[in-house]
Amino acid sequence: ATAGPSLRWLRFAAGLSVEDVAEATHTSVSSVKRWEAHGLRAPAPSAVHALAHALGASPQQVQVALRP
């Protein structure tokens, strides 16, 4: 199975900083960094949708990007 782009790649492609994504998803910079590093806690479904909207990606792309 081919993995999709990483969350960090999606963020770079959208031209956003970690701070931009944190603001767009109403979460902390540390949470965004954890998500990008495949930290233990995956974001809530509402955050996945907010990430998708902020990154110009589909929720499915974000879900794939969040997988370790």
C-alpha positions as CSV (number, residue, x, y, z in Angstrom):
1,A,0.0,0.0,0.0
2,T,1.3,3.4,-0.9
3,A,1.3,5.9,1.9
4,G,0.1,9.4,1.2
5,P,2.0,12.6,2.0
6,S,2.8,13.4,5.6
7,L,1.0,16.0,7.6
8,R,4.2,18.1,7.5
9,W,4.3,17.8,3.7
10,L,0.6,18.8,3.5
11,R,1.4,21.8,5.7
12,F,4.4,22.9,3.6
13,A,2.4,22.5,0.4
14,A,-0.3,24.7,1.9
15,G,2.3,27.3,2.7
16,L,1.4,27.3,6.4
17,S,3.5,27.4,9.6
18,V,2.9,25.2,12.6
19,E,1.4,28.3,14.3
20,D,-1.0,28.9,11.3
21,V,-2.3,25.3,11.6
22,A,-2.6,25.5,15.4
23,E,-4.7,28.7,15.0
24,A,-6.8,27.2,12.2
25,T,-7.6,24.1,14.3
26,H,-8.0,26.0,17.6
27,T,-5.3,23.9,19.2
28,S,-1.8,24.3,20.5
29,V,1.5,24.4,18.6
30,S,2.7,21.5,20.6
31,S,-0.3,19.4,19.5
32,V,0.4,20.2,15.9
33,K,4.0,19.2,16.4
34,R,2.9,16.0,18.1
35,W,0.6,15.1,15.2
36,E,3.4,15.7,12.7
37,A,5.7,13.5,14.7
38,H,3.0,10.8,15.0
39,G,2.6,11.3,18.7
40,L,0.4,9.1,20.8
41,R,-2.8,11.0,20.6
42,A,-4.5,11.4,17.3
43,P,-6.7,14.5,16.9
44,A,-10.4,14.4,17.4
45,P,-12.6,14.0,14.3
46,S,-13.4,17.7,14.5
47,A,-9.7,18.6,14.5
48,V,-9.1,16.3,11.5
49,H,-11.8,18.2,9.6
50,A,-10.3,21.5,10.7
51,L,-6.8,20.3,9.6
52,A,-8.2,19.2,6.2
53,H,-9.9,22.6,5.7
54,A,-6.8,24.5,6.7
55,L,-4.5,22.4,4.5
56,G,-6.8,22.3,1.5
57,A,-6.8,18.5,1.8
58,S,-9.5,15.9,2.3
59,P,-10.2,14.5,5.7
60,Q,-9.1,11.1,4.3
61,Q,-5.7,12.6,3.2
62,V,-5.3,13.9,6.7
63,Q,-6.2,10.6,8.3
64,V,-3.6,8.8,6.1
65,A,-1.0,11.5,6.9
66,L,-1.6,11.0,10.6
67,R,-0.8,7.3,10.5
68,P,2.6,6.3,11.9
